[in-house]
Amino acid sequence: MSTRQREKAERRREERRAVGPQATLRFLRMAPRKVRLIVDMIRGHAVEEALNMLTFSEKRAAKPLVKLLRSAVANADNAGVGDLDKLYVKAANVDEGPTWRRWLPRAMGRATRIRKRTSHVTFILGEKS
């Protein structure tokens, strides 16, 4: 590996560290529109408060998001972030993943496409000072 490539790789690592602890959930078998409803609710809140909101939410998307948020907190603990009680959800993104296409037979020999959408969710945590 050349010196220039090594320097670029080191810069990318530094940029990732500057962002803060994060966790990513990819290929969640739920439509992004439905997941965004829950993610918008917790963005900017303290981690403890966000976990409570997700735990008592009746939406189906809340269960995998609780697991993802706990993973982000564990990543922060592993990275050696100062005080875990001061963590909050700095950024939360829901992007569209690949769409599964299925066909449903209809009347008179026709078929209708069924789109089963997937989501990619990213949580980035920050520390309130």
C-alpha positions, 0 to 999 in steps of 0.5 A: 500500500502506498503512502498516499493510500495509507494517508487517505485511509487514516483520514477516513478513519479520523472522520468516522471517529469525529462523527461519534458512536453509531450503529447501522441496521440494513435490510430491515423488512419494513417500508421506510415510510413506516420506520420514519414515523418512529425515528422522527419521534426519537431524534434529538432525545436523550438515549434513556428517553428514546428507549422508553419511547420505543419500548412503549410504542405500539408500532411494529418498527419500534422493536428492531429500533430498540435493539439498534439503539442499544447497539449504538450505546454499546458501541459508544461504551466500547469506544470509550465515550465519557459519560453514557448518561449524557448520550443523545440521538444526534442523527437518525436516518432511514434510507430506502433499501432494495425492493423485493418484487413479487407477483400476485395472480389477478383476474383474466390471466393478469398479474399485479406487482407487489413491492416489498420494501426494505430500509437501512437505518443509521443512528449516530449518538452525541454527548450533551455537554 
